Amino acid sequence: MSSITHSETDEYALRSPEEELHQGPPAAGIKISSLHAVSQDDTSSRGMLISEDKLVFFPPLYIQRYQAVQEIITSSKVPVNKIVDIGSAELNFFRHLRHMTGVQEVLLLDINEETLQNSKYRVQPFMADFLIRRQEPLTVKVVCGDARVYDPLLSGAQAVTLIEVIEHMNLCDLPALVQCVFQQVKPHLVVVTTPNADFDKFFPNHTPGKFRHWDHKFEWTAEEFQHWCLGVVGEHQDYKVEFSGRGLGPDGTCCSQIASFWHHTGYQEHPGALLNTNITATSIGEAGVTTQTACLETMYKIVEECKFPVDMRTKEERDADHALNRFTSLRNFLVTGERQDIDASVPPWQHQDEGPGILSPLNASSSSDCVHYLTQHYDNEEAVCKAEDVKNEYCFYIIDNRYALIPMRSLAPWVNEDAEIDLADEIIGYLWHFVPEDPVPPEKPALKVAQALYDLLVTYDSTDSLIVLQGDSTRANTGWKGGTHAHLEKMLGRKLFWSICVLHTNELPLRHLITSIDGPTSSDTGFTGPVCSLLSSVNEMQYNAEFRGVPGGEDLTEIPEYILVNMSTDQQVSYQLVQAVKRGVLPSELQEIKCGKVSHSRWLTTAQSLVYMWTRKHGLTGKELNTLEILVKYCLQVYFKLYYDIKVHHRLEDGPKHILTQLRVMRSQPKKVQIAVTFTCGQEHGSYTQNVSSSR
């Protein structure tokens, strides 16, 4: 049995749309001179393009197959709790299985152990799986074994999938595979996909009789495939078969054909599932509690086994924690003693009816130190900004009865200027701050920082409860061997999740781009290049009424009012400036603004000054003018696009999306720009496999 399965089945089907467009399929022969656009019969979002030497499926054919198999499993009338995927190879299908409702066990089987070892990282839980836990358990087993031979690990499966597998097997091996799946595993559903030889005529330059992949042992026409499937049903009469396909061609022929075998009487675990099983029962105490231990004698090898974290809380517990985790210190400031009927298990603000209440400063000694505040309930944070009481100095907002929102101006009475810790720090769960000791050669600063962090965790008895480390994406933090995070993991003796600030990862490419095409920095605020050295005098430059607009790139995200009002002047002005320069029309109120001071610790003002310089009489010509244009386009289309995306979508789980957006918009930049910033991704926040970039 071959190990090249799933997406590796068809080299053409695996390619991205760009690769398909430029390379075409790997066959040779017939030409189709005209351009055709073929829509799929079930949705207009799928199709195919054919020209003289190009054939493109959208989405790619392997994605269409995965989606089709997932849809078939989802349509099952019998609950599917366990799925066995035979021929998993690179484990790509798991990304679809992991999100399926009701699935609690997935077994991914392939005969090639080396491929499984190289791909097993794909089944590991993400950081988000620990933060937002599943409601149902999920166990994933990556198994090396021969699907022609039954093994107890296969027992109990309600669904078995073979995606582009059988064509890699010799015809003489198929009966053993059928016997194992249909007679011994005997699931409720079996899904088989395989290439359709009838479609090969549409491949440009196709040579009749030549297979799509070098490892294919055969490729069946639709008639041959249906004949084989009906033969399987004839031998195993508890099953019926339905046919479908994906990758629709001009005459209705599908590039990939699918057979769905359904068990007539519904799923029943086959007695073979109990073969080679030793069950013992032990009584414990008077309650008669028994435990059973099943010892399965397996011939398969388990390469990897993962159990996803499960949320064991009740709905009431989840709702309570959802509120308390957002504002745990709130209970220190709410006076609840006046209400004798308060349930301590319910967040204090849920007892407070809409109207006035009392918020007490720290160490309040008398009622005169108390401040009256106003409590209002809203469905979401956006509605707060539209309320009439939004400017009330002491206002406390309840959002969707889940969490609390207190404007920072309401905290002023509780800030003790003489103390090292103020209320604002308490609100965000502040523990302590420190200045690490200077390292003694050959010690590195990262080690000293890690040691100080570890000592702090020990002091507060938090070594076991720490889950996430957050920081900038410098190598001092994220170095896989000598970074602060790596050192702290060694001290704790376990792995942590790394939350890397995407605001910082958005700044680093701009810094390196400037260094690459203009020149390095000269100080904390200066530059050596001919373009950026002018930034310090940009506020003195005259306005150029004939400046040229710089359109292109994606639109900036819309900023909700409740976020906009809390932005700094530089952030608000930059948002308006970017949109105006893209249009080529600068309103009068933006023609004489004063850009913030340039600082290498805050690149927002550098980007703002570059864009602003584009609208001024800067005197640059030739190569220097071209450099300025490249930098301005980058700021407009990449830097500010990401900056405001992060400001609006700043939850922990939004971080990876921002990295993907950054990669997407970077494609629109010239090759020169892409080369200049490429190493940043590799050396800053890609130096360790567990790095998870996220916003803060």
C-alpha positions as CSV (number, residue, x, y, z in Angstrom):
1,M,0.0,0.0,0.0
2,S,1.5,3.4,-1.0
3,S,1.9,6.2,1.5
4,I,1.3,9.0,-1.0
5,T,-2.3,9.9,-0.4
6,H,-4.8,12.7,0.2
7,S,-3.5,16.0,-1.3
8,E,-0.4,14.3,-2.7
9,T,-2.7,12.2,-4.9
10,D,-2.8,14.7,-7.6
11,E,0.1,17.1,-8.0
12,Y,-2.2,19.4,-10.0
13,A,-5.0,19.4,-7.4
14,L,-2.5,20.3,-4.6
15,R,-1.4,23.5,-6.2
16,S,-2.5,26.9,-5.2
17,P,-4.6,28.8,-7.8
18,E,-1.5,30.9,-8.7
19,E,0.6,27.7,-9.3
20,E,-2.2,26.1,-11.3
21,L,-2.6,29.2,-13.5
22,H,1.1,29.4,-14.4
23,Q,2.0,25.7,-14.6
24,G,-1.1,23.8,-15.6
25,P,-1.5,20.1,-15.0
26,P,1.4,17.8,-15.4
27,A,0.0,15.9,-18.4
28,A,0.5,16.4,-22.2
29,G,-1.7,16.2,-25.4
30,I,-4.9,18.0,-26.3
31,K,-5.4,21.8,-26.5
32,I,-8.5,23.7,-25.7
33,S,-8.2,27.0,-27.5
34,S,-11.0,29.1,-25.9
35,L,-11.5,30.2,-22.3
36,H,-14.3,28.6,-20.3
37,A,-15.7,29.5,-16.9
38,V,-17.6,26.6,-15.5
39,S,-19.7,27.0,-12.3
40,Q,-20.4,24.1,-10.0
41,D,-24.0,22.8,-9.9
42,D,-24.4,23.3,-6.2
43,T,-22.8,26.7,-5.6
44,S,-21.6,29.6,-7.7
45,S,-18.6,30.0,-5.4
46,R,-16.8,27.0,-7.1
47,G,-15.7,26.8,-10.7
48,M,-13.0,26.1,-13.2
49,L,-11.1,28.1,-15.8
50,I,-9.6,26.5,-19.0
51,S,-7.5,28.2,-21.6
52,E,-4.8,27.0,-24.1
53,D,-2.4,25.6,-21.5
54,K,-4.0,26.5,-18.2
55,L,-6.6,24.8,-16.0
56,V,-7.6,26.3,-12.6
57,F,-10.1,25.1,-10.0
58,F,-11.3,27.6,-7.4
59,P,-11.2,26.7,-4.6
60,P,-8.4,24.2,-5.3
61,L,-9.6,20.8,-6.0
62,Y,-8.2,19.2,-2.8
63,I,-10.1,21.8,-0.8
64,Q,-13.3,21.0,-2.6
65,R,-12.8,17.3,-1.8
66,Y,-12.3,18.0,1.9
67,Q,-15.3,20.2,2.0
68,A,-17.4,17.6,0.2
69,V,-16.4,14.8,2.6
70,Q,-17.1,17.0,5.6
71,E,-20.5,17.9,4.3
72,I,-21.3,14.2,3.7
73,I,-20.3,13.3,7.3
74,T,-22.3,16.2,8.7
75,S,-25.4,15.0,6.8
76,S,-25.3,11.7,8.7
77,K,-28.5,10.9,10.6
78,V,-26.5,8.8,13.0
79,P,-24.3,10.8,15.4
80,V,-20.7,10.6,14.3
81,N,-18.4,10.5,17.4
82,K,-15.4,8.7,15.9
83,I,-13.9,9.2,12.5
84,V,-11.1,7.1,11.0
85,D,-9.3,8.7,8.1
86,I,-7.3,6.2,6.1
87,G,-4.3,7.5,4.1
88,S,-3.9,10.6,6.1
89,A,-0.3,11.3,5.0
90,E,0.3,15.0,5.8
91,L,-2.8,15.1,8.1
92,N,-4.3,18.1,6.2
93,F,-7.8,16.8,6.5
94,F,-7.7,17.2,10.3
95,R,-8.1,20.9,10.0
96,H,-11.6,20.3,8.8
97,L,-12.4,17.5,11.2
98,R,-11.4,19.4,14.4
99,H,-14.3,21.8,14.1
100,M,-17.0,19.3,13.4
101,T,-19.7,19.2,16.1
102,G,-20.1,15.9,17.9
103,V,-16.8,14.4,16.9
104,Q,-14.9,13.2,20.0
105,E,-12.3,10.9,18.5
106,V,-10.3,11.1,15.3
107,L,-7.9,8.4,14.1
108,L,-5.5,9.4,11.3
109,L,-4.0,6.3,9.7
110,D,-1.2,6.0,7.1
111,I,1.5,3.5,6.3
112,N,4.4,6.0,6.0
113,E,5.7,6.7,9.5
114,E,8.3,9.3,8.4
115,T,5.5,11.4,6.8
116,L,3.4,11.1,9.9
117,Q,6.4,12.1,12.1
118,N,7.0,15.2,10.0
119,S,3.4,16.2,10.0
120,K,2.2,15.3,13.5
121,Y,2.5,18.9,14.7
122,R,-0.7,19.7,12.7
123,V,-2.8,17.9,15.2
124,Q,-1.5,19.8,18.3
125,P,-4.0,22.1,20.0
126,F,-3.7,25.8,19.3
127,M,-3.2,28.4,21.9
128,A,-6.9,29.4,21.3
129,D,-7.9,25.8,22.2
130,F,-6.7,26.4,25.8
131,L,-8.1,29.9,26.1
132,I,-11.5,29.0,24.5
133,R,-12.0,25.3,25.4
134,R,-14.2,22.8,23.7
135,Q,-17.6,21.8,25.0
136,E,-16.9,18.2,24.0
137,P,-13.8,16.1,24.5
138,L,-11.6,15.4,21.4
139,T,-8.9,12.8,21.2
140,V,-6.7,12.6,18.1
141,K,-4.5,9.6,17.3
142,V,-1.9,9.7,14.5
143,V,-1.3,6.0,13.7
144,C,1.1,4.1,11.5
145,G,-0.4,0.9,10.1
146,D,-1.6,-1.1,7.1
147,A,-5.3,-0.5,6.4
148,R,-5.6,-3.9,4.8
149,V,-5.2,-5.5,8.3
150,Y,-7.8,-4.9,11.0
151,D,-6.7,-3.5,14.3
152,P,-8.7,-2.9,17.5
153,L,-7.8,0.8,17.3
154,L,-10.2,1.1,14.3
155,S,-13.2,-0.2,16.3
156,G,-16.1,2.0,17.3
157,A,-15.8,4.3,14.2
158,Q,-19.1,5.6,12.8
159,A,-17.3,7.1,9.7
160,V,-14.3,6.0,7.6
161,T,-12.9,8.2,4.9
162,L,-10.5,7.2,2.1
163,I,-9.7,10.4,0.2
164,E,-7.7,9.8,-3.0
165,V,-6.3,6.5,-1.5
166,I,-7.4,3.5,-3.5
167,E,-5.7,4.5,-6.8
168,H,-2.3,4.3,-5.0
169,M,-3.0,0.6,-4.1
170,N,-2.6,-2.4,-6.3
171,L,-5.9,-3.8,-7.5
172,C,-5.1,-7.1,-5.8
173,D,-4.9,-5.3,-2.4
174,L,-8.4,-3.7,-2.6
175,P,-10.4,-6.8,-1.5
176,A,-8.4,-6.9,1.8
177,L,-9.1,-3.2,2.3
178,V,-12.8,-3.7,1.7
179,Q,-12.9,-6.7,4.0
180,C,-11.2,-4.7,6.8
181,V,-13.4,-1.6,6.5
182,F,-16.9,-3.0,5.5
183,Q,-16.8,-6.4,7.4
184,Q,-14.7,-5.8,10.5
185,V,-14.8,-2.0,11.2
186,K,-18.4,-1.9,9.8
187,P,-19.0,1.9,10.3
188,H,-22.3,3.7,9.5
189,L,-20.6,5.7,6.7
190,V,-17.7,5.1,4.3
191,V,-16.6,7.9,1.9
192,V,-14.3,7.1,-1.0
193,T,-12.9,9.6,-3.4
194,T,-10.7,8.9,-6.5
195,P,-9.7,10.6,-9.8
196,N,-12.2,10.4,-12.7
197,A,-10.4,9.2,-15.9
198,D,-13.3,10.6,-17.9
199,F,-12.2,14.1,-17.0
200,D,-8.6,13.7,-18.3
201,K,-9.6,14.9,-21.8
202,F,-10.0,18.4,-20.4
203,F,-6.4,18.6,-19.2
204,P,-4.4,20.7,-21.7
205,N,-1.6,18.7,-23.4
206,H,-3.0,15.4,-21.9
207,T,-1.5,12.2,-23.2
208,P,-4.1,9.4,-23.4
209,G,-3.3,6.5,-21.1
210,K,-1.0,8.6,-18.9
211,F,-2.0,8.9,-15.2
212,R,-2.1,12.1,-13.3
213,H,0.4,11.1,-10.7
214,W,3.5,8.8,-11.0
215,D,2.3,6.6,-8.1
216,H,-1.2,5.9,-9.4
217,K,-1.6,2.2,-10.1
218,F,-4.9,2.8,-11.9
219,E,-7.4,5.6,-12.7
220,W,-11.1,4.6,-13.2
221,T,-13.7,6.1,-15.4
222,A,-17.0,6.8,-13.7
223,E,-18.5,3.6,-15.1
224,E,-15.6,1.5,-13.8
225,F,-15.7,3.2,-10.3
226,Q,-19.5,2.7,-10.0
227,H,-19.1,-1.0,-11.1
228,W,-16.5,-1.5,-8.3
229,C,-18.7,0.3,-5.7
230,L,-21.8,-1.8,-6.7
231,G,-19.6,-4.9,-6.3
232,V,-18.7,-3.8,-2.8
233,V,-22.4,-3.3,-2.0
234,G,-23.2,-6.7,-3.5
235,E,-20.8,-8.4,-1.1
236,H,-21.9,-6.3,1.9
237,Q,-25.6,-5.9,1.5
238,D,-26.1,-3.9,4.6
239,Y,-24.8,-0.9,2.7
240,K,-26.2,1.3,-0.1
241,V,-24.1,3.7,-2.2
242,E,-24.6,7.2,-3.5
243,F,-22.4,8.9,-6.1
244,S,-21.3,12.6,-6.4
245,G,-18.2,14.5,-7.4
246,R,-16.1,17.7,-7.2
247,G,-14.3,19.7,-9.9
248,L,-17.1,20.0,-12.4
249,G,-16.1,20.1,-16.1
250,P,-17.8,21.7,-19.1
251,D,-19.9,18.6,-20.0
252,G,-20.9,17.8,-16.4
253,T,-18.0,15.4,-15.7
254,C,-16.3,15.7,-12.3
255,C,-12.5,15.7,-12.0
256,S,-12.8,13.8,-8.7
257,Q,-15.6,11.2,-8.1
258,I,-17.0,10.4,-4.7
259,A,-18.9,7.3,-3.4
260,S,-20.8,7.5,-0.1
261,F,-21.6,4.1,1.5
262,W,-24.4,4.2,4.0
263,H,-25.3,1.4,6.4
264,H,-29.0,0.4,6.0
265,T,-29.8,-0.3,9.6
266,G,-27.8,2.5,11.2
267,Y,-24.5,2.1,13.0
268,Q,-24.0,-0.9,15.3
269,E,-20.6,-1.7,16.8
270,H,-19.3,-4.9,15.3
271,P,-18.4,-7.7,17.7
272,G,-14.9,-7.6,16.1
273,A,-14.3,-4.4,18.0
274,L,-14.0,-6.5,21.2
275,L,-11.4,-8.9,19.8
276,N,-8.1,-9.0,21.7
277,T,-9.6,-7.1,24.5
278,N,-9.0,-8.0,28.2
279,I,-11.6,-6.3,30.6
280,T,-11.3,-6.4,34.3
281,A,-13.6,-4.9,37.0
282,T,-12.6,-3.8,40.5
283,S,-15.1,-2.8,43.2
284,I,-14.2,0.2,45.2
285,G,-15.8,0.9,48.6
286,E,-19.4,0.3,49.6
287,A,-20.8,2.4,46.8
288,G,-19.9,-0.4,44.3
289,V,-18.0,1.9,42.0
290,T,-16.3,-0.2,39.2
291,T,-13.4,0.7,36.9
292,Q,-12.8,-1.1,33.6
293,T,-9.4,-1.4,32.0
294,A,-9.3,-2.4,28.3
295,C,-6.0,-3.7,27.1
296,L,-6.0,-3.6,23.3
297,E,-3.3,-5.7,21.6
298,T,-2.6,-3.5,18.6
299,M,-0.3,-4.1,15.6
300,Y,-0.5,-0.4,14.7
301,K,2.0,2.1,16.1
302,I,0.6,5.3,17.7
303,V,2.9,8.1,16.5
304,E,1.1,10.9,18.3
305,E,-1.9,11.2,20.6
306,C,-3.4,14.5,21.7
307,K,-6.3,15.3,23.9
308,F,-7.8,18.7,23.5
309,P,-8.7,20.8,26.6
310,V,-12.3,20.6,27.5
311,D,-14.4,23.2,29.3
312,M,-16.0,21.2,32.2
313,R,-17.9,24.2,33.7
314,T,-21.7,24.5,33.6
315,K,-23.3,27.3,31.7
316,E,-23.8,29.3,34.8
317,E,-20.2,28.9,35.8
318,R,-19.0,30.0,32.4
319,D,-21.2,33.1,32.5
320,A,-19.9,34.0,35.9
321,D,-16.2,33.5,35.0
322,H,-16.7,35.4,31.7
323,A,-17.6,38.4,33.7
324,L,-15.2,38.0,36.6
325,N,-12.2,37.4,34.3
326,R,-12.8,40.8,32.6
327,F,-12.9,42.7,35.8
328,T,-11.8,40.7,38.8
329,S,-10.8,43.6,40.9
330,L,-14.2,45.3,40.6
331,R,-15.5,43.6,43.8
332,N,-13.0,45.5,45.8
333,F,-14.7,48.8,45.0
334,L,-18.4,47.8,45.0
335,V,-20.2,48.2,48.4
336,T,-22.4,45.1,48.7
337,G,-22.9,45.0,52.5
338,E,-26.1,47.1,52.2
339,R,-27.8,44.3,50.4
340,Q,-28.5,41.3,52.7
341,D,-29.9,39.1,49.9
342,I,-26.8,39.2,47.7
343,D,-25.7,35.8,46.4
344,A,-21.9,35.8,46.5
345,S,-21.7,33.5,43.5
346,V,-23.1,36.1,41.2
347,P,-21.0,39.0,40.0
348,P,-21.8,42.1,42.2
349,W,-22.9,44.3,39.2
350,Q,-25.6,41.8,38.3
351,H,-27.3,42.7,41.6
352,Q,-27.2,46.4,40.8
353,D,-30.3,47.8,39.2
354,E,-30.0,50.6,36.7
355,G,-29.5,53.8,38.6
356,P,-27.2,55.4,41.1
357,G,-24.8,53.4,43.3
358,I,-21.7,53.8,45.4
359,L,-18.1,53.3,44.5
360,S,-15.6,53.6,47.3
361,P,-12.0,54.7,47.0
362,L,-9.3,52.5,48.6
363,N,-9.0,52.7,52.4
364,A,-12.2,54.8,52.6
365,S,-12.6,55.7,56.2
366,S,-16.0,57.3,56.1
367,S,-19.1,57.7,54.0
368,S,-17.9,61.1,52.9
369,D,-15.1,59.4,51.0
370,C,-17.6,57.5,48.8
371,V,-18.4,58.7,45.3
372,H,-21.8,58.2,43.8
373,Y,-21.8,56.7,40.3
374,L,-24.3,55.9,37.6
375,T,-24.9,52.3,36.5
376,Q,-26.3,51.7,33.0
377,H,-26.9,48.5,31.1
378,Y,-26.1,48.2,27.4
379,D,-26.2,45.4,24.8
380,N,-22.7,46.3,23.5
381,E,-19.9,48.8,23.9
382,E,-20.8,50.7,20.8
383,A,-24.2,51.6,22.4
384,V,-22.3,53.3,25.3
385,C,-21.0,56.0,23.0
386,K,-24.5,56.9,21.8
387,A,-25.9,57.2,25.3
388,E,-26.7,60.6,26.8
389,D,-24.7,59.9,30.0
390,V,-21.5,59.1,28.2
391,K,-19.8,62.2,29.5
392,N,-20.8,61.6,33.1
393,E,-17.6,61.7,35.2
394,Y,-18.6,58.8,37.3
395,C,-20.3,56.3,35.1
396,F,-20.2,52.5,35.3
397,Y,-21.4,50.5,32.2
398,I,-22.7,46.9,32.2
399,I,-22.2,45.3,28.8
400,D,-24.7,42.5,27.9
401,N,-24.9,41.6,31.6
402,R,-21.5,39.9,31.2
403,Y,-18.8,42.4,32.1
404,A,-18.1,45.9,33.3
405,L,-16.7,48.9,31.6
406,I,-15.4,51.8,33.7
407,P,-13.9,54.9,31.9
408,M,-10.4,55.7,33.1
409,R,-11.5,59.3,34.1
410,S,-13.7,57.6,36.7
411,L,-10.7,56.2,38.4
412,A,-9.0,59.5,39.2
413,P,-10.3,59.7,42.8
414,W,-8.7,56.3,43.6
415,V,-5.2,57.0,42.3
416,N,-2.6,57.6,45.0
417,E,0.2,59.6,43.5
418,D,2.6,58.8,46.3
419,A,2.2,55.0,46.0
420,E,4.1,52.7,43.7
421,I,0.9,51.0,42.7
422,D,-2.0,53.0,41.6
423,L,-5.6,51.9,40.9
424,A,-5.1,51.7,37.2
425,D,-2.5,49.0,37.8
426,E,-4.8,47.1,40.2
427,I,-7.5,47.1,37.6
428,I,-5.4,45.1,35.1
429,G,-4.1,42.7,37.7
430,Y,-0.8,44.3,38.4
431,L,1.6,42.3,40.6
432,W,5.0,44.1,40.5
433,H,7.6,45.7,38.4
434,F,11.4,45.3,38.5
435,V,14.6,46.4,36.8
436,P,16.7,43.3,36.1
437,E,20.2,43.0,37.3
438,D,23.1,43.8,34.9
439,P,24.4,40.5,33.5
440,V,27.9,39.4,34.3
441,P,29.7,38.1,31.2
442,P,29.1,35.6,29.7
443,E,25.6,35.9,31.0
444,K,23.0,37.4,28.7
445,P,20.3,40.0,29.6
446,A,17.5,37.6,28.6
447,L,18.6,35.2,31.3
448,K,18.5,37.9,34.0
449,V,15.0,39.0,33.0
450,A,13.8,35.4,33.0
451,Q,15.3,34.8,36.5
452,A,13.6,38.0,37.8
453,L,10.3,36.8,36.3
454,Y,10.7,33.4,37.9
455,D,11.4,34.9,41.3
456,L,8.3,37.0,41.0
457,L,6.2,34.0,40.1
458,V,7.5,32.1,43.1
459,T,6.8,35.1,45.4
460,Y,3.2,35.2,44.3
461,D,2.8,31.4,44.2
462,S,2.0,31.6,40.4
463,T,4.5,29.1,38.9
464,D,1.7,26.6,38.2
465,S,-1.0,29.0,37.1
466,L,1.0,30.9,34.5
467,I,-0.3,30.0,31.0
468,V,0.7,32.8,28.6
469,L,3.9,35.0,28.2
470,Q,3.4,38.3,26.5
471,G,6.0,40.5,25.0
472,D,7.5,42.3,22.0
473,S,8.9,40.2,19.1
474,T,12.6,41.0,19.7
475,R,15.0,38.0,19.8
476,A,15.8,38.9,23.4
477,N,12.3,37.7,24.2
478,T,11.6,35.1,21.5
479,G,14.9,33.5,20.7
480,W,14.3,29.8,20.6
481,K,17.3,29.0,22.7
482,G,18.5,32.1,24.5
483,G,15.4,34.3,24.7
484,T,13.7,35.3,27.9
485,H,10.7,33.1,27.1
486,A,12.8,30.0,26.5
487,H,14.8,30.5,29.7
488,L,11.6,30.9,31.8
489,E,10.2,27.7,30.3
490,K,13.3,25.8,31.3
491,M,13.0,27.2,34.9
492,L,9.3,26.2,35.1
493,G,10.0,22.8,33.5
494,R,7.1,23.1,31.0
495,K,6.0,24.9,27.8
496,L,4.1,28.2,27.8
497,F,2.1,29.9,25.1
498,W,3.8,33.0,23.7
499,S,1.7,36.0,23.0
500,I,3.7,38.4,20.8
501,C,2.6,42.0,20.3
502,V,1.5,42.5,16.8
503,L,2.0,46.3,17.1
504,H,5.7,45.6,17.5
505,T,5.7,43.1,14.6
506,N,4.1,45.8,12.5
507,E,6.8,48.3,13.3
508,L,9.8,46.1,12.7
509,P,9.3,45.7,8.9
510,L,8.9,49.5,8.5
511,R,12.2,50.0,10.4
512,H,14.1,47.5,8.3
513,L,12.6,48.8,5.1
514,I,13.9,52.3,5.9
515,T,17.3,50.9,6.8
516,S,17.4,48.9,3.5
517,I,16.4,51.5,1.0
518,D,17.3,54.8,2.7
519,G,19.7,54.3,5.6
520,P,20.0,53.3,9.2
521,T,19.1,55.3,12.3
522,S,21.6,57.6,13.9
523,S,20.2,58.1,17.4
524,D,17.0,57.6,19.3
525,T,15.3,60.1,17.0
526,G,17.5,60.5,14.0
527,F,18.2,59.0,10.6
528,T,21.2,59.0,8.3
529,G,19.4,58.5,4.9
530,P,18.7,61.4,2.6
531,V,14.9,61.0,2.9
532,C,14.2,60.2,6.5
533,S,16.8,62.7,7.7
534,L,14.3,65.3,6.6
535,L,11.6,64.1,9.0
536,S,12.7,66.2,11.8
537,S,11.9,69.4,9.7
538,V,8.7,68.1,8.1
539,N,6.6,70.5,10.2
540,E,8.5,73.5,8.7
541,M,7.9,72.5,5.0
542,Q,5.4,74.3,2.9
543,Y,2.2,72.7,1.7
544,N,2.3,71.4,-1.9
545,A,-1.2,72.0,-3.3
546,E,-0.2,69.9,-6.4
547,F,0.8,66.8,-4.5
548,R,-0.1,63.5,-6.3
549,G,-2.6,61.1,-4.6
550,V,-1.4,57.6,-3.9
551,P,-4.4,55.3,-4.4
552,G,-4.3,51.5,-4.0
553,G,-4.3,48.9,-1.3
554,E,-7.1,47.9,1.0
555,D,-9.4,50.4,2.7
556,L,-8.7,51.2,6.4
557,T,-11.0,49.5,8.8
558,E,-13.8,51.5,10.2
559,I,-13.1,52.7,13.7
560,P,-16.1,52.6,16.1
561,E,-16.7,55.9,18.0
562,Y,-16.0,54.3,21.4
563,I,-12.5,53.5,20.2
564,L,-11.9,56.7,18.3
565,V,-12.6,58.9,21.3
566,N,-9.9,57.2,23.3
567,M,-7.3,57.5,20.6
568,S,-4.4,60.0,20.8
569,T,-4.3,63.1,18.6
570,D,-1.5,61.5,16.4
571,Q,-3.6,58.3,15.9
572,Q,-6.8,60.3,15.0
573,V,-4.9,62.7,12.6
574,S,-3.0,59.8,10.9
575,Y,-6.3,58.0,10.2
576,Q,-7.6,61.1,8.4
577,L,-4.3,61.8,6.7
578,V,-4.0,58.4,5.2
579,Q,-7.4,58.5,3.6
580,A,-6.9,62.0,2.3
581,V,-3.5,61.2,0.7
582,K,-5.0,58.1,-1.0
583,R,-7.7,60.4,-2.5
584,G,-5.2,63.1,-3.4
585,V,-7.3,65.8,-1.7
586,L,-6.0,67.2,1.6
587,P,-8.7,69.1,3.6
588,S,-7.7,72.5,5.0
589,E,-7.6,71.3,8.6
590,L,-4.9,68.7,7.6
591,Q,-2.7,71.1,5.6
592,E,-1.0,72.6,8.6
593,I,-1.0,69.9,11.2
594,K,2.0,69.3,13.4
595,C,3.3,65.8,13.3
596,G,4.4,64.2,16.6
597,K,8.1,63.9,17.5
598,V,9.8,61.1,15.7
599,S,11.0,58.3,18.1
600,H,12.4,54.9,17.3
601,S,10.4,53.5,20.2
602,R,7.1,54.7,18.6
603,W,7.1,54.3,14.8
604,L,3.6,55.8,14.4
605,T,5.0,59.3,14.2
606,T,7.6,58.2,11.7
607,A,5.0,56.8,9.4
608,Q,2.8,59.8,9.9
609,S,5.7,62.2,9.1
610,L,6.6,60.2,5.9
611,V,3.0,60.4,4.6
612,Y,2.8,64.1,5.6
613,M,6.1,64.9,3.8
614,W,4.5,63.6,0.6
615,T,2.1,66.5,0.7
616,R,4.9,69.1,1.4
617,K,7.5,70.9,-0.8
618,H,10.3,68.6,0.3
619,G,12.7,69.2,-2.7
620,L,13.5,65.5,-3.3
621,T,14.1,64.4,-6.9
622,G,15.3,61.3,-8.7
623,K,16.3,58.3,-6.6
624,E,15.4,60.0,-3.3
625,L,11.9,60.9,-4.6
626,N,11.4,57.3,-5.6
627,T,12.5,56.1,-2.2
628,L,10.0,58.4,-0.5
629,E,7.2,57.1,-2.8
630,I,8.0,53.5,-1.9
631,L,8.0,54.3,1.8
632,V,4.7,56.3,1.6
633,K,3.0,53.5,-0.3
634,Y,4.2,51.0,2.3
635,C,2.9,53.2,5.1
636,L,-0.5,53.7,3.4
637,Q,-1.1,50.1,2.2
638,V,0.6,48.0,4.9
639,Y,1.7,49.8,8.1
640,F,-1.5,51.9,8.7
641,K,-3.8,49.2,7.4
642,L,-2.4,46.8,10.1
643,Y,-2.1,49.5,12.8
644,Y,-5.8,50.4,12.7
645,D,-6.9,46.7,12.3
646,I,-5.0,46.0,15.5
647,K,-6.6,49.0,17.3
648,V,-10.1,47.9,16.4
649,H,-9.7,44.1,16.7
650,H,-7.5,43.7,19.8
651,R,-8.6,40.5,21.4
652,L,-6.0,37.8,22.0
653,E,-7.5,35.5,19.3
654,D,-7.3,38.3,16.7
655,G,-3.5,38.3,16.7
656,P,-2.9,35.4,14.2
657,K,-5.4,37.0,11.9
658,H,-3.4,40.2,11.8
659,I,-0.3,38.3,10.9
660,L,-2.1,36.7,8.0
661,T,-3.4,40.1,6.9
662,Q,0.1,41.5,7.0
663,L,1.3,38.7,4.7
664,R,-1.6,39.3,2.4
665,V,-1.2,43.0,2.0
666,M,2.6,42.6,1.7
667,R,2.0,40.8,-1.6
668,S,0.9,44.1,-3.2
669,Q,4.3,45.7,-2.5
670,P,7.2,45.7,-5.0
671,K,9.7,42.8,-4.9
672,K,12.3,45.2,-3.5
673,V,10.1,45.9,-0.5
674,Q,9.3,42.2,0.1
675,I,12.9,41.2,0.1
676,A,13.8,44.0,2.5
677,V,11.3,42.9,5.1
678,T,11.2,39.1,4.6
679,F,14.0,38.3,7.1
680,T,12.0,40.1,9.8
681,C,9.3,37.4,9.8
682,G,11.9,34.7,10.0
683,Q,14.1,36.1,12.7
684,E,11.9,38.1,14.9
685,H,8.6,36.3,15.6
686,G,9.2,33.0,13.7
687,S,12.2,31.7,15.7
688,Y,10.2,29.2,17.7
689,T,7.4,26.9,16.7
690,Q,5.2,27.8,19.6
691,N,5.2,31.6,19.0
692,V,1.7,32.9,18.7
693,S,1.5,36.5,17.6
694,S,-1.4,38.4,19.1
695,S,-2.5,41.9,19.9
696,R,-2.6,43.4,23.3
